């Protein structure tokens, strides 16, 4: 299942979080596609993808979620969120 992040920007992070969670519950592998996004609000990432780490361990998610077309700045923010949530 591919989820294009750009389609969720105007709907907010909770809608994206719910879409990802829904598919994880269905045991689907997920590709999060950041195509066309050169930057993204840190809070958006924290409230969507970061929030997943409140329900799942990093180890559980690393085999279920793949990131595609991620800009370097967004990669750095994701790494920071994962590090903070894993402490």
Order of alpha helices (4+ residues) and beta strands (2+ residues): beta-alpha-beta-alpha-alpha-beta-alpha
